[in-house]
Amino acid sequence: MKSILIKDTTREERETIIRSSLDCGSGCENCSSCWLGGGSPWGIYQDYIDGKREISEINMAYMEEHRQNRQIRG
């Protein structure tokens, strides 16, 4: 498996990685990200596509923001 780190990918590759990762086959209307206040799934990963933050950093920040003080362990 090829690395998905920013340093190892082009912008076009990162767009493909996000597009293929978010394509569950059910369409965005079935994704809990938007209707639970997470925002557009494409917008969430825009920093990765732009080469600003790694996927892991975005995921950690998202979890911290949306845990809403629940007892969820990361």
CHARMM-style PDB file with segment names, atoms N, HN, CA, C and O in Angstrom:
ATOM      1  N   MET     1       0.846  -1.186   0.000  1.00  0.00      PROA
ATOM      2  CA  MET     1       0.000   0.000   0.000  1.00  0.00      PROA
ATOM      3  C   MET     1       0.885   1.241   0.000  1.00  0.00      PROA
ATOM      4  O   MET     1       1.844   1.335   0.766  1.00  0.00      PROA
ATOM      5  N   LYS     2       0.556   2.173  -0.853  1.00  0.00      PROA
ATOM      6  HN  LYS     2      -0.223   2.097  -1.475  1.00  0.00      PROA
ATOM      7  CA  LYS     2       1.313   3.408  -0.960  1.00  0.00      PROA
ATOM      8  C   LYS     2       0.965   4.343   0.205  1.00  0.00      PROA
ATOM      9  O   LYS     2      -0.170   4.360   0.682  1.00  0.00      PROA
ATOM     10  N   SER     3       1.928   5.094   0.641  1.00  0.00      PROA
ATOM     11  HN  SER     3       2.850   5.080   0.254  1.00  0.00      PROA
ATOM     12  CA  SER     3       1.726   6.062   1.711  1.00  0.00      PROA
ATOM     13  C   SER     3       0.706   7.117   1.286  1.00  0.00      PROA
ATOM     14  O   SER     3       0.676   7.536   0.129  1.00  0.00      PROA
ATOM     15  N   ILE     4      -0.123   7.538   2.231  1.00  0.00      PROA
ATOM     16  HN  ILE     4      -0.098   7.198   3.171  1.00  0.00      PROA
ATOM     17  CA  ILE     4      -1.086   8.610   1.960  1.00  0.00      PROA
ATOM     18  C   ILE     4      -0.660   9.928   2.615  1.00  0.00      PROA
ATOM     19  O   ILE     4      -1.427  10.890   2.631  1.00  0.00      PROA
ATOM     20  N   LEU     5       0.551   9.970   3.149  1.00  0.00      PROA
ATOM     21  HN  LEU     5       1.174   9.188   3.136  1.00  0.00      PROA
ATOM     22  CA  LEU     5       1.049  11.199   3.760  1.00  0.00      PROA
ATOM     23  C   LEU     5       1.178  12.292   2.710  1.00  0.00      PROA
ATOM     24  O   LEU     5       1.442  12.014   1.540  1.00  0.00      PROA
ATOM     25  N   ILE     6       0.994  13.516   3.130  1.00  0.00      PROA
ATOM     26  HN  ILE     6       0.780  13.742   4.080  1.00  0.00      PROA
ATOM     27  CA  ILE     6       1.073  14.662   2.235  1.00  0.00      PROA
ATOM     28  C   ILE     6       2.395  14.670   1.474  1.00  0.00      PROA
ATOM     29  O   ILE     6       2.417  14.921   0.269  1.00  0.00      PROA
ATOM     30  N   LYS     7       3.480  14.399   2.165  1.00  0.00      PROA
ATOM     31  HN  LYS     7       3.462  14.194   3.144  1.00  0.00      PROA
ATOM     32  CA  LYS     7       4.799  14.456   1.528  1.00  0.00      PROA
ATOM     33  C   LYS     7       4.968  13.407   0.434  1.00  0.00      PROA
ATOM     34  O   LYS     7       5.853  13.531  -0.412  1.00  0.00      PROA
ATOM     35  N   ASP     8       4.133  12.384   0.444  1.00  0.00      PROA
ATOM     36  HN  ASP     8       3.413  12.284   1.131  1.00  0.00      PROA
ATOM     37  CA  ASP     8       4.251  11.294  -0.517  1.00  0.00      PROA
ATOM     38  C   ASP     8       3.178  11.313  -1.606  1.00  0.00      PROA
ATOM     39  O   ASP     8       3.101  10.389  -2.416  1.00  0.00      PROA
ATOM     40  N   THR     9       2.353  12.358  -1.630  1.00  0.00      PROA
ATOM     41  HN  THR     9       2.415  13.108  -0.972  1.00  0.00      PROA
ATOM     42  CA  THR     9       1.237  12.406  -2.568  1.00  0.00      PROA
ATOM     43  C   THR     9       1.147  13.761  -3.255  1.00  0.00      PROA
ATOM     44  O   THR     9       1.646  14.769  -2.754  1.00  0.00      PROA
ATOM     45  N   THR    10       0.507  13.756  -4.400  1.00  0.00      PROA
ATOM     46  HN  THR    10       0.102  12.937  -4.806  1.00  0.00      PROA
ATOM     47  CA  THR    10       0.197  15.011  -5.084  1.00  0.00      PROA
ATOM     48  C   THR    10      -1.212  15.431  -4.678  1.00  0.00      PROA
ATOM     49  O   THR    10      -1.958  14.653  -4.083  1.00  0.00      PROA
ATOM     50  N   ARG    11      -1.555  16.644  -4.999  1.00  0.00      PROA
ATOM     51  HN  ARG    11      -0.949  17.276  -5.482  1.00  0.00      PROA
ATOM     52  CA  ARG    11      -2.909  17.137  -4.707  1.00  0.00      PROA
ATOM     53  C   ARG    11      -3.952  16.241  -5.378  1.00  0.00      PROA
ATOM     54  O   ARG    11      -4.963  15.891  -4.769  1.00  0.00      PROA
ATOM     55  N   GLU    12      -3.701  15.878  -6.622  1.00  0.00      PROA
ATOM     56  HN  GLU    12      -2.880  16.162  -7.117  1.00  0.00      PROA
ATOM     57  CA  GLU    12      -4.642  15.035  -7.355  1.00  0.00      PROA
ATOM     58  C   GLU    12      -4.794  13.671  -6.685  1.00  0.00      PROA
ATOM     59  O   GLU    12      -5.901  13.138  -6.612  1.00  0.00      PROA
ATOM     60  N   GLU    13      -3.700  13.108  -6.200  1.00  0.00      PROA
ATOM     61  HN  GLU    13      -2.801  13.541  -6.260  1.00  0.00      PROA
ATOM     62  CA  GLU    13      -3.773  11.830  -5.489  1.00  0.00      PROA
ATOM     63  C   GLU    13      -4.562  11.970  -4.192  1.00  0.00      PROA
ATOM     64  O   GLU    13      -5.342  11.085  -3.838  1.00  0.00      PROA
ATOM     65  N   ARG    14      -4.361  13.082  -3.484  1.00  0.00      PROA
ATOM     66  HN  ARG    14      -3.727  13.800  -3.772  1.00  0.00      PROA
ATOM     67  CA  ARG    14      -5.103  13.299  -2.235  1.00  0.00      PROA
ATOM     68  C   ARG    14      -6.594  13.450  -2.496  1.00  0.00      PROA
ATOM     69  O   ARG    14      -7.408  12.956  -1.716  1.00  0.00      PROA
ATOM     70  N   GLU    15      -6.964  14.127  -3.580  1.00  0.00      PROA
ATOM     71  HN  GLU    15      -6.302  14.529  -4.213  1.00  0.00      PROA
ATOM     72  CA  GLU    15      -8.378  14.233  -3.939  1.00  0.00      PROA
ATOM     73  C   GLU    15      -8.963  12.847  -4.201  1.00  0.00      PROA
ATOM     74  O   GLU    15     -10.076  12.549  -3.768  1.00  0.00      PROA
ATOM     75  N   THR    16      -8.223  12.013  -4.900  1.00  0.00      PROA
ATOM     76  HN  THR    16      -7.319  12.255  -5.252  1.00  0.00      PROA
ATOM     77  CA  THR    16      -8.679  10.652  -5.200  1.00  0.00      PROA
ATOM     78  C   THR    16      -8.789   9.828  -3.929  1.00  0.00      PROA
ATOM     79  O   THR    16      -9.741   9.065  -3.770  1.00  0.00      PROA
ATOM     80  N   ILE    17      -7.831   9.969  -3.023  1.00  0.00      PROA
ATOM     81  HN  ILE    17      -7.058  10.589  -3.153  1.00  0.00      PROA
ATOM     82  CA  ILE    17      -7.858   9.238  -1.750  1.00  0.00      PROA
ATOM     83  C   ILE    17      -9.114   9.601  -0.965  1.00  0.00      PROA
ATOM     84  O   ILE    17      -9.812   8.716  -0.470  1.00  0.00      PROA
ATOM     85  N   ILE    18      -9.405  10.882  -0.851  1.00  0.00      PROA
ATOM     86  HN  ILE    18      -8.838  11.601  -1.254  1.00  0.00      PROA
ATOM     87  CA  ILE    18     -10.586  11.319  -0.104  1.00  0.00      PROA
ATOM     88  C   ILE    18     -11.854  10.878  -0.809  1.00  0.00      PROA
ATOM     89  O   ILE    18     -12.768  10.358  -0.169  1.00  0.00      PROA
ATOM     90  N   ARG    19     -11.923  11.078  -2.113  1.00  0.00      PROA
ATOM     91  HN  ARG    19     -11.180  11.500  -2.633  1.00  0.00      PROA
ATOM     92  CA  ARG    19     -13.116  10.693  -2.865  1.00  0.00      PROA
ATOM     93  C   ARG    19     -13.398   9.203  -2.712  1.00  0.00      PROA
ATOM     94  O   ARG    19     -14.539   8.814  -2.465  1.00  0.00      PROA
ATOM     95  N   SER    20     -12.382   8.371  -2.855  1.00  0.00      PROA
ATOM     96  HN  SER    20     -11.455   8.687  -3.056  1.00  0.00      PROA
ATOM     97  CA  SER    20     -12.594   6.923  -2.751  1.00  0.00      PROA
ATOM     98  C   SER    20     -12.864   6.495  -1.312  1.00  0.00      PROA
ATOM     99  O   SER    20     -13.596   5.531  -1.086  1.00  0.00      PROA
ATOM    100  N   SER    21     -12.295   7.182  -0.353  1.00  0.00      PROA
ATOM    101  HN  SER    21     -11.700   7.965  -0.537  1.00  0.00      PROA
ATOM    102  CA  SER    21     -12.500   6.833   1.056  1.00  0.00      PROA
ATOM    103  C   SER    21     -13.902   7.193   1.532  1.00  0.00      PROA
ATOM    104  O   SER    21     -14.470   6.498   2.374  1.00  0.00      PROA
ATOM    105  N   LEU    22     -14.457   8.263   1.002  1.00  0.00      PROA
ATOM    106  HN  LEU    22     -13.996   8.827   0.317  1.00  0.00      PROA
ATOM    107  CA  LEU    22     -15.765   8.722   1.445  1.00  0.00      PROA
ATOM    108  C   LEU    22     -16.910   8.133   0.636  1.00  0.00      PROA
ATOM    109  O   LEU    22     -18.076   8.336   0.974  1.00  0.00      PROA
ATOM    110  N   ASP    23     -16.595   7.418  -0.413  1.00  0.00      PROA
ATOM    111  HN  ASP    23     -15.648   7.254  -0.688  1.00  0.00      PROA
ATOM    112  CA  ASP    23     -17.633   6.851  -1.260  1.00  0.00      PROA
ATOM    113  C   ASP    23     -18.087   5.513  -0.700  1.00  0.00      PROA
ATOM    114  O   ASP    23     -17.499   4.470  -0.981  1.00  0.00      PROA
ATOM    115  N   CYS    24     -19.139   5.566   0.094  1.00  0.00      PROA
ATOM    116  HN  CYS    24     -19.617   6.414   0.322  1.00  0.00      PROA
ATOM    117  CA  CYS    24     -19.663   4.341   0.703  1.00  0.00      PROA
ATOM    118  C   CYS    24     -20.682   3.664  -0.202  1.00  0.00      PROA
ATOM    119  O   CYS    24     -21.147   2.562   0.089  1.00  0.00      PROA
ATOM    120  N   GLY    25     -21.028   4.330  -1.303  1.00  0.00      PROA
ATOM    121  HN  GLY    25     -20.650   5.226  -1.539  1.00  0.00      PROA
ATOM    122  CA  GLY    25     -21.994   3.775  -2.224  1.00  0.00      PROA
ATOM    123  C   GLY    25     -23.426   4.140  -1.914  1.00  0.00      PROA
ATOM    124  O   GLY    25     -24.322   3.854  -2.708  1.00  0.00      PROA
ATOM    125  N   SER    26     -23.663   4.770  -0.766  1.00  0.00      PROA
ATOM    126  HN  SER    26     -22.935   5.002  -0.120  1.00  0.00      PROA
ATOM    127  CA  SER    26     -25.025   5.121  -0.364  1.00  0.00      PROA
ATOM    128  C   SER    26     -25.363   6.574  -0.640  1.00  0.00      PROA
ATOM    129  O   SER    26     -26.520   6.978  -0.524  1.00  0.00      PROA
ATOM    130  N   GLY    27     -24.374   7.353  -0.999  1.00  0.00      PROA
ATOM    131  HN  GLY    27     -23.434   7.026  -1.093  1.00  0.00      PROA
ATOM    132  CA  GLY    27     -24.615   8.768  -1.229  1.00  0.00      PROA
ATOM    133  C   GLY    27     -24.490   9.567   0.054  1.00  0.00      PROA
ATOM    134  O   GLY    27     -24.620   9.026   1.153  1.00  0.00      PROA
ATOM    135  N   CYS    28     -24.243  10.824  -0.093  1.00  0.00      PROA
ATOM    136  HN  CYS    28     -24.138  11.263  -0.985  1.00  0.00      PROA
ATOM    137  CA  CYS    28     -24.013  11.692   1.064  1.00  0.00      PROA
ATOM    138  C   CYS    28     -25.231  11.836   1.967  1.00  0.00      PROA
ATOM    139  O   CYS    28     -25.081  12.135   3.151  1.00  0.00      PROA
ATOM    140  N   GLU    29     -26.433  11.631   1.436  1.00  0.00      PROA
ATOM    141  HN  GLU    29     -26.555  11.388   0.473  1.00  0.00      PROA
ATOM    142  CA  GLU    29     -27.631  11.818   2.274  1.00  0.00      PROA
ATOM    143  C   GLU    29     -27.688  10.825   3.426  1.00  0.00      PROA
ATOM    144  O   GLU    29     -28.421  11.051   4.389  1.00  0.00      PROA
ATOM    145  N   ASN    30     -26.938   9.736   3.353  1.00  0.00      PROA
ATOM    146  HN  ASN    30     -26.343   9.552   2.571  1.00  0.00      PROA
ATOM    147  CA  ASN    30     -26.929   8.748   4.432  1.00  0.00      PROA
ATOM    148  C   ASN    30     -25.737   8.894   5.375  1.00  0.00      PROA
ATOM    149  O   ASN    30     -25.534   8.061   6.259  1.00  0.00      PROA
ATOM    150  N   CYS    31     -24.969   9.926   5.190  1.00  0.00      PROA
ATOM    151  HN  CYS    31     -25.133  10.602   4.472  1.00  0.00      PROA
ATOM    152  CA  CYS    31     -23.777  10.132   6.009  1.00  0.00      PROA
ATOM    153  C   CYS    31     -24.137  10.952   7.246  1.00  0.00      PROA
ATOM    154  O   CYS    31     -24.751  12.011   7.121  1.00  0.00      PROA
ATOM    155  N   SER    32     -23.774  10.488   8.416  1.00  0.00      PROA
ATOM    156  HN  SER    32     -23.275   9.628   8.518  1.00  0.00      PROA
ATOM    157  CA  SER    32     -24.111  11.208   9.645  1.00  0.00      PROA
ATOM    158  C   SER    32     -23.266  12.451   9.851  1.00  0.00      PROA
ATOM    159  O   SER    32     -23.585  13.269  10.714  1.00  0.00      PROA
ATOM    160  N   SER    33     -22.213  12.613   9.095  1.00  0.00      PROA
ATOM    161  HN  SER    33     -21.954  11.949   8.395  1.00  0.00      PROA
ATOM    162  CA  SER    33     -21.323  13.753   9.282  1.00  0.00      PROA
ATOM    163  C   SER    33     -22.063  15.078   9.166  1.00  0.00      PROA
ATOM    164  O   SER    33     -21.920  15.948  10.025  1.00  0.00      PROA
ATOM    165  N   CYS    34     -22.838  15.234   8.128  1.00  0.00      PROA
ATOM    166  HN  CYS    34     -22.954  14.527   7.430  1.00  0.00      PROA
ATOM    167  CA  CYS    34     -23.524  16.512   7.893  1.00  0.00      PROA
ATOM    168  C   CYS    34     -24.645  16.771   8.891  1.00  0.00      PROA
ATOM    169  O   CYS    34     -24.673  17.826   9.525  1.00  0.00      PROA
ATOM    170  N   TRP    35     -25.552  15.841   9.036  1.00  0.00      PROA
ATOM    171  HN  TRP    35     -25.529  14.984   8.521  1.00  0.00      PROA
ATOM    172  CA  TRP    35     -26.734  16.116   9.854  1.00  0.00      PROA
ATOM    173  C   TRP    35     -26.456  16.087  11.347  1.00  0.00      PROA
ATOM    174  O   TRP    35     -27.310  16.494  12.134  1.00  0.00      PROA
ATOM    175  N   LEU    36     -25.293  15.620  11.756  1.00  0.00      PROA
ATOM    176  HN  LEU    36     -24.599  15.289  11.116  1.00  0.00      PROA
ATOM    177  CA  LEU    36     -24.917  15.695  13.173  1.00  0.00      PROA
ATOM    178  C   LEU    36     -24.058  16.920  13.465  1.00  0.00      PROA
ATOM    179  O   LEU    36     -23.526  17.068  14.565  1.00  0.00      PROA
ATOM    180  N   GLY    37     -23.931  17.787  12.480  1.00  0.00      PROA
ATOM    181  HN  GLY    37     -24.364  17.666  11.587  1.00  0.00      PROA
ATOM    182  CA  GLY    37     -23.190  19.023  12.697  1.00  0.00      PROA
ATOM    183  C   GLY    37     -21.724  18.947  12.346  1.00  0.00      PROA
ATOM    184  O   GLY    37     -20.971  19.877  12.635  1.00  0.00      PROA
ATOM    185  N   GLY    38     -21.306  17.869  11.733  1.00  0.00      PROA
ATOM    186  HN  GLY    38     -21.918  17.113  11.498  1.00  0.00      PROA
ATOM    187  CA  GLY    38     -19.897  17.718  11.369  1.00  0.00      PROA
ATOM    188  C   GLY    38     -19.491  18.511  10.154  1.00  0.00      PROA
ATOM    189  O   GLY    38     -18.308  18.778   9.945  1.00  0.00      PROA
ATOM    190  N   GLY    39     -20.453  18.883   9.360  1.00  0.00      PROA
ATOM    191  HN  GLY    39     -21.414  18.666   9.529  1.00  0.00      PROA
ATOM    192  CA  GLY    39     -20.162  19.635   8.158  1.00  0.00      PROA
ATOM    193  C   GLY    39     -20.002  18.723   6.954  1.00  0.00      PROA
ATOM    194  O   GLY    39     -20.113  17.502   7.054  1.00  0.00      PROA
ATOM    195  N   SER    40     -19.746  19.332   5.842  1.00  0.00      PROA
ATOM    196  HN  SER    40     -19.656  20.325   5.760  1.00  0.00      PROA
ATOM    197  CA  SER    40     -19.579  18.588   4.605  1.00  0.00      PROA
ATOM    198  C   SER    40     -18.404  17.630   4.719  1.00  0.00      PROA
ATOM    199  O   SER    40     -17.320  18.040   5.134  1.00  0.00      PROA
ATOM    200  N   PRO    41     -18.592  16.367   4.363  1.00  0.00      PROA
ATOM    201  CA  PRO    41     -17.467  15.434   4.427  1.00  0.00      PROA
ATOM    202  C   PRO    41     -16.326  15.865   3.520  1.00  0.00      PROA
ATOM    203  O   PRO    41     -15.163  15.592   3.817  1.00  0.00      PROA
ATOM    204  N   TRP    42     -16.641  16.531   2.425  1.00  0.00      PROA
ATOM    205  HN  TRP    42     -17.586  16.753   2.183  1.00  0.00      PROA
ATOM    206  CA  TRP    42     -15.580  17.015   1.534  1.00  0.00      PROA
ATOM    207  C   TRP    42     -14.851  18.184   2.183  1.00  0.00      PROA
ATOM    208  O   TRP    42     -13.629  18.289   2.083  1.00  0.00      PROA
ATOM    209  N   GLY    43     -15.591  19.058   2.845  1.00  0.00      PROA
ATOM    210  HN  GLY    43     -16.584  18.973   2.926  1.00  0.00      PROA
ATOM    211  CA  GLY    43     -14.981  20.209   3.505  1.00  0.00      PROA
ATOM    212  C   GLY    43     -14.100  19.815   4.687  1.00  0.00      PROA
ATOM    213  O   GLY    43     -13.088  20.460   4.960  1.00  0.00      PROA
ATOM    214  N   ILE    44     -14.490  18.760   5.378  1.00  0.00      PROA
ATOM    215  HN  ILE    44     -15.312  18.236   5.155  1.00  0.00      PROA
ATOM    216  CA  ILE    44     -13.721  18.310   6.534  1.00  0.00      PROA
ATOM    217  C   ILE    44     -12.283  17.991   6.145  1.00  0.00      PROA
ATOM    218  O   ILE    44     -11.353  18.288   6.894  1.00  0.00      PROA
ATOM    219  N   TYR    45     -12.101  17.392   4.982  1.00  0.00      PROA
ATOM    220  HN  TYR    45     -12.857  17.150   4.373  1.00  0.00      PROA
ATOM    221  CA  TYR    45     -10.772  16.950   4.545  1.00  0.00      PROA
ATOM    222  C   TYR    45     -10.101  17.886   3.551  1.00  0.00      PROA
ATOM    223  O   TYR    45      -9.109  17.514   2.924  1.00  0.00      PROA
ATOM    224  N   GLN    46     -10.630  19.100   3.401  1.00  0.00      PROA
ATOM    225  HN  GLN    46     -11.435  19.403   3.910  1.00  0.00      PROA
ATOM    226  CA  GLN    46     -10.047  20.051   2.452  1.00  0.00      PROA
ATOM    227  C   GLN    46      -8.603  20.402   2.814  1.00  0.00      PROA
ATOM    228  O   GLN    46      -7.769  20.560   1.923  1.00  0.00      PROA
ATOM    229  N   ASP    47      -8.297  20.526   4.110  1.00  0.00      PROA
ATOM    230  HN  ASP    47      -8.975  20.397   4.833  1.00  0.00      PROA
ATOM    231  CA  ASP    47      -6.917  20.820   4.519  1.00  0.00      PROA
ATOM    232  C   ASP    47      -5.953  19.725   4.070  1.00  0.00      PROA
ATOM    233  O   ASP    47      -4.812  20.017   3.713  1.00  0.00      PROA
ATOM    234  N   TYR    48      -6.394  18.481   4.083  1.00  0.00      PROA
ATOM    235  HN  TYR    48      -7.322  18.244   4.373  1.00  0.00      PROA
ATOM    236  CA  TYR    48      -5.551  17.384   3.603  1.00  0.00      PROA
ATOM    237  C   TYR    48      -5.343  17.525   2.098  1.00  0.00      PROA
ATOM    238  O   TYR    48      -4.217  17.429   1.610  1.00  0.00      PROA
ATOM    239  N   ILE    49      -6.413  17.749   1.378  1.00  0.00      PROA
ATOM    240  HN  ILE    49      -7.327  17.827   1.774  1.00  0.00      PROA
ATOM    241  CA  ILE    49      -6.304  17.914  -0.075  1.00  0.00      PROA
ATOM    242  C   ILE    49      -5.361  19.063  -0.406  1.00  0.00      PROA
ATOM    243  O   ILE    49      -4.566  18.966  -1.340  1.00  0.00      PROA
ATOM    244  N   ASP    50      -5.448  20.154   0.360  1.00  0.00      PROA
ATOM    245  HN  ASP    50      -6.095  20.233   1.119  1.00  0.00      PROA
ATOM    246  CA  ASP    50      -4.604  21.324   0.130  1.00  0.00      PROA
ATOM    247  C   ASP    50      -3.182  21.152   0.655  1.00  0.00      PROA
ATOM    248  O   ASP    50      -2.341  22.027   0.449  1.00  0.00      PROA
ATOM    249  N   GLY    51      -2.901  20.042   1.328  1.00  0.00      PROA
ATOM    250  HN  GLY    51      -3.584  19.331   1.496  1.00  0.00      PROA
ATOM    251  CA  GLY    51      -1.554  19.796   1.830  1.00  0.00      PROA
ATOM    252  C   GLY    51      -1.224  20.513   3.123  1.00  0.00      PROA
ATOM    253  O   GLY    51      -0.050  20.743   3.415  1.00  0.00      PROA
ATOM    254  N   LYS    52      -2.236  20.873   3.910  1.00  0.00      PROA
ATOM    255  HN  LYS    52      -3.190  20.685   3.673  1.00  0.00      PROA
ATOM    256  CA  LYS    52      -2.022  21.631   5.146  1.00  0.00      PROA
ATOM    257  C   LYS    52      -1.978  20.753   6.398  1.00  0.00      PROA
ATOM    258  O   LYS    52      -1.181  21.001   7.302  1.00  0.00      PROA
ATOM    259  N   ARG    53      -2.838  19.720   6.454  1.00  0.00      PROA
ATOM    260  HN  ARG    53      -3.486  19.518   5.720  1.00  0.00      PROA
ATOM    261  CA  ARG    53      -2.886  18.834   7.630  1.00  0.00      PROA
ATOM    262  C   ARG    53      -3.087  17.399   7.167  1.00  0.00      PROA
ATOM    263  O   ARG    53      -3.775  17.139   6.180  1.00  0.00      PROA
ATOM    264  N   GLU    54      -2.473  16.471   7.898  1.00  0.00      PROA
ATOM    265  HN  GLU    54      -1.915  16.682   8.700  1.00  0.00      PROA
ATOM    266  CA  GLU    54      -2.624  15.053   7.593  1.00  0.00      PROA
ATOM    267  C   GLU    54      -4.017  14.570   7.994  1.00  0.00      PROA
ATOM    268  O   GLU    54      -4.679  15.186   8.830  1.00  0.00      PROA
ATOM    269  N   ILE    55      -4.448  13.486   7.404  1.00  0.00      PROA
ATOM    270  HN  ILE    55      -3.911  12.985   6.725  1.00  0.00      PROA
ATOM    271  CA  ILE    55      -5.756  12.900   7.722  1.00  0.00      PROA
ATOM    272  C   ILE    55      -5.862  12.606   9.214  1.00  0.00      PROA
ATOM    273  O   ILE    55      -6.899  12.869   9.822  1.00  0.00      PROA
ATOM    274  N   SER    56      -4.811  12.069   9.803  1.00  0.00      PROA
ATOM    275  HN  SER    56      -3.969  11.856   9.309  1.00  0.00      PROA
ATOM    276  CA  SER    56      -4.858  11.733  11.228  1.00  0.00      PROA
ATOM    277  C   SER    56      -5.090  12.971  12.098  1.00  0.00      PROA
ATOM    278  O   SER    56      -5.807  12.900  13.096  1.00  0.00      PROA
ATOM    279  N   GLU    57      -4.495  14.089  11.730  1.00  0.00      PROA
ATOM    280  HN  GLU    57      -3.912  14.146  10.920  1.00  0.00      PROA
ATOM    281  CA  GLU    57      -4.685  15.331  12.480  1.00  0.00      PROA
ATOM    282  C   GLU    57      -6.134  15.811  12.368  1.00  0.00      PROA
ATOM    283  O   GLU    57      -6.727  16.245  13.355  1.00  0.00      PROA
ATOM    284  N   ILE    58      -6.690  15.733  11.174  1.00  0.00      PROA
ATOM    285  HN  ILE    58      -6.207  15.380  10.372  1.00  0.00      PROA
ATOM    286  CA  ILE    58      -8.069  16.152  10.952  1.00  0.00      PROA
ATOM    287  C   ILE    58      -9.018  15.260  11.734  1.00  0.00      PROA
ATOM    288  O   ILE    58      -9.949  15.749  12.374  1.00  0.00      PROA
ATOM    289  N   ASN    59      -8.784  13.950  11.686  1.00  0.00      PROA
ATOM    290  HN  ASN    59      -8.027  13.553  11.167  1.00  0.00      PROA
ATOM    291  CA  ASN    59      -9.647  13.014  12.414  1.00  0.00      PROA
ATOM    292  C   ASN    59      -9.607  13.264  13.917  1.00  0.00      PROA
ATOM    293  O   ASN    59     -10.647  13.240  14.575  1.00  0.00      PROA
ATOM    294  N   MET    60      -8.417  13.503  14.467  1.00  0.00      PROA
ATOM    295  HN  MET    60      -7.572  13.522  13.933  1.00  0.00      PROA
ATOM    296  CA  MET    60      -8.310  13.772  15.910  1.00  0.00      PROA
ATOM    297  C   MET    60      -9.047  15.048  16.284  1.00  0.00      PROA
ATOM    298  O   MET    60      -9.766  15.076  17.283  1.00  0.00      PROA
ATOM    299  N   ALA    61      -8.878  16.104  15.497  1.00  0.00      PROA
ATOM    300  HN  ALA    61      -8.293  16.081  14.686  1.00  0.00      PROA
ATOM    301  CA  ALA    61      -9.548  17.374  15.784  1.00  0.00      PROA
ATOM    302  C   ALA    61     -11.061  17.216  15.675  1.00  0.00      PROA
ATOM    303  O   ALA    61     -11.805  17.769  16.486  1.00  0.00      PROA
ATOM    304  N   TYR    62     -11.513  16.473  14.689  1.00  0.00      PROA
ATOM    305  HN  TYR    62     -10.909  16.024  14.030  1.00  0.00      PROA
ATOM    306  CA  TYR    62     -12.949  16.238  14.505  1.00  0.00      PROA
ATOM    307  C   TYR    62     -13.524  15.508  15.709  1.00  0.00      PROA
ATOM    308  O   TYR    62     -14.569  15.893  16.234  1.00  0.00      PROA
ATOM    309  N   MET    63     -12.842  14.456  16.145  1.00  0.00      PROA
ATOM    310  HN  MET    63     -11.993  14.143  15.718  1.00  0.00      PROA
ATOM    311  CA  MET    63     -13.324  13.692  17.303  1.00  0.00      PROA
ATOM    312  C   MET    63     -13.367  14.557  18.554  1.00  0.00      PROA
ATOM    313  O   MET    63     -14.331  14.483  19.317  1.00  0.00      PROA
ATOM    314  N   GLU    64     -12.360  15.362  18.777  1.00  0.00      PROA
ATOM    315  HN  GLU    64     -11.578  15.422  18.157  1.00  0.00      PROA
ATOM    316  CA  GLU    64     -12.343  16.233  19.950  1.00  0.00      PROA
ATOM    317  C   GLU    64     -13.505  17.220  19.913  1.00  0.00      PROA
ATOM    318  O   GLU    64     -14.138  17.474  20.938  1.00  0.00      PROA
ATOM    319  N   GLU    65     -13.779  17.764  18.766  1.00  0.00      PROA
ATOM    320  HN  GLU    65     -13.265  17.558  17.933  1.00  0.00      PROA
ATOM    321  CA  GLU    65     -14.828  18.770  18.628  1.00  0.00      PROA
ATOM    322  C   GLU    65     -16.223  18.169  18.763  1.00  0.00      PROA
ATOM    323  O   GLU    65     -17.126  18.821  19.288  1.00  0.00      PROA
ATOM    324  N   HSD    66     -16.410  16.942  18.299  1.00  0.00      PROA
ATOM    325  HN  HSD    66     -15.677  16.413  17.873  1.00  0.00      PROA
ATOM    326  CA  HSD    66     -17.757  16.386  18.231  1.00  0.00      PROA
ATOM    327  C   HSD    66     -18.068  15.317  19.273  1.00  0.00      PROA
ATOM    328  O   HSD    66     -19.131  14.698  19.225  1.00  0.00      PROA
ATOM    329  N   ARG    67     -17.178  15.100  20.187  1.00  0.00      PROA
ATOM    330  HN  ARG    67     -16.314  15.603  20.226  1.00  0.00      PROA
ATOM    331  CA  ARG    67     -17.467  14.152  21.272  1.00  0.00      PROA
ATOM    332  C   ARG    67     -18.526  14.684  22.219  1.00  0.00      PROA
ATOM    333  O   ARG    67     -19.264  13.916  22.836  1.00  0.00      PROA
ATOM    334  N   GLN    68     -18.595  15.993  22.331  1.00  0.00      PROA
ATOM    335  HN  GLN    68     -17.995  16.617  21.830  1.00  0.00      PROA
ATOM    336  CA  GLN    68     -19.587  16.679  23.170  1.00  0.00      PROA
ATOM    337  C   GLN    68     -19.587  16.149  24.594  1.00  0.00      PROA
ATOM    338  O   GLN    68     -20.646  15.881  25.162  1.00  0.00      PROA
ATOM    339  N   ASN    69     -18.419  16.000  25.162  1.00  0.00      PROA
ATOM    340  HN  ASN    69     -17.559  16.217  24.701  1.00  0.00      PROA
ATOM    341  CA  ASN    69     -18.228  15.556  26.538  1.00  0.00      PROA
ATOM    342  C   ASN    69     -18.771  14.158  26.827  1.00  0.00      PROA
ATOM    343  O   ASN    69     -19.045  13.829  27.981  1.00  0.00      PROA
ATOM    344  N   ARG    70     -18.924  13.350  25.810  1.00  0.00      PROA
ATOM    345  HN  ARG    70     -18.701  13.618  24.873  1.00  0.00      PROA
ATOM    346  CA  ARG    70     -19.322  11.959  26.027  1.00  0.00      PROA
ATOM    347  C   ARG    70     -18.113  11.156  26.478  1.00  0.00      PROA
ATOM    348  O   ARG    70     -16.974  11.573  26.270  1.00  0.00      PROA
ATOM    349  N   GLN    71     -18.348  10.039  27.078  1.00  0.00      PROA
ATOM    350  HN  GLN    71     -19.273   9.699  27.247  1.00  0.00      PROA
ATOM    351  CA  GLN    71     -17.257   9.185  27.562  1.00  0.00      PROA
ATOM    352  C   GLN    71     -16.800   8.267  26.432  1.00  0.00      PROA
ATOM    353  O   GLN    71     -16.944   7.048  26.520  1.00  0.00      PROA
ATOM    354  N   ILE    72     -16.262   8.844  25.393  1.00  0.00      PROA
ATOM    355  HN  ILE    72     -16.146   9.834  25.321  1.00  0.00      PROA
ATOM    356  CA  ILE    72     -15.746   8.106  24.243  1.00  0.00      PROA
ATOM    357  C   ILE    72     -14.230   8.136  24.332  1.00  0.00      PROA
ATOM    358  O   ILE    72     -13.623   9.199  24.462  1.00  0.00      PROA
ATOM    359  N   ARG    73     -13.643   6.991  24.263  1.00  0.00      PROA
ATOM    360  HN  ARG    73     -14.136   6.127  24.158  1.00  0.00      PROA
ATOM    361  CA  ARG    73     -12.188   6.920  24.325  1.00  0.00      PROA
ATOM    362  C   ARG    73     -11.620   6.907  22.915  1.00  0.00      PROA
ATOM    363  O   ARG    73     -12.129   6.217  22.032  1.00  0.00      PROA
ATOM    364  N   GLY    74     -10.545   7.689  22.715  1.00  0.00      PROA
ATOM    365  HN  GLY    74     -10.131   8.250  23.432  1.00  0.00      PROA
ATOM    366  CA  GLY    74      -9.942   7.795  21.381  1.00  0.00      PROA
ATOM    367  C   GLY    74      -8.788   6.889  21.196  1.00  0.00      PROA
ATOM    368  OT1 GLY    74      -8.183   6.871  20.124  1.00  0.00      PROA
TER     369      GLY     74
END
